[in-house]
Amino acid sequence: MSLERPAAPFPYDLLPPTETFLVTSDNFSEGDTLSKRHVYDGWGFDGENISPHLTWRSQPEGTKSFAVSCFDADAPTPAGFWHWTIVGIPAEVTELAENAGANGGEGLPEGACMCRTDFGTKDFGGAAPPEGDIPHRYVFAVHALDTDDLGIDDSVSCTVAAFNYLGATIGRATITGMYQNTGE
C-alpha cells in the first residue's frame, strides 16, 4: 500500500517563535535514519523501543526547567502522533541517557515524569510508521521553560502537556530522525 501524500509542515514552525539552542544525540545526527534500537517493539515491528541519548546546551537565560518530547507530524492522522513527553526536568539537567524513556522512569532525573503517549503508555514509543508510507520525521524537541511547575503530572496526555508548556517555553532545540517502513 502506498500512501501518496506530501509531508506535513514542520510542527514547530506553526507555533510562536522562541529562542533556539542546540540539542545533539550520540545515536543519530539531524536527518539520519533511526536505528532499530529506536523503532517500536510491537504492532508488527521488531525494534527495541529504546529512547535515544540527548544532550543540550546554550539554553536561554532564565530557564527553570525543561520538557522533552518526540512527535511524528507525518503520521497519517489530522493530529500527528506523540511518541514521548517528559516534563519536570530540572534546569541543571542537560542530558538524557539512552533508554531514559524506559517503562517505569528509572532513567529519568529526579522530579521528572513521562506523560501518556499516543500508544497509551508512559514511556518512549519508537518509530512505527505504516508500511509503504512516506518517510516519517521523528522530531525530538527540548523545550526550555520559564517555570519549574506546569501544574500537571503523568496522568495527562502528551498533547495536554504540550498545551501547558507552550506558554512557558522561552527556547526550543530540535533534532529530527527519520524512519520509513518499507515492509522489508
Secondary structure by P-SEA (a helix, b strand, c coil): ccccccccccccccccccbbbbbbbccccccccccccccccccccccccccccccccccccccccccccccccccccccccccccccccccccccccccccccccccccccccccccccccccccccccccccccccbbbbbbbbccccccccccccaaaaaaaaccccccccbbbbbbbcccc
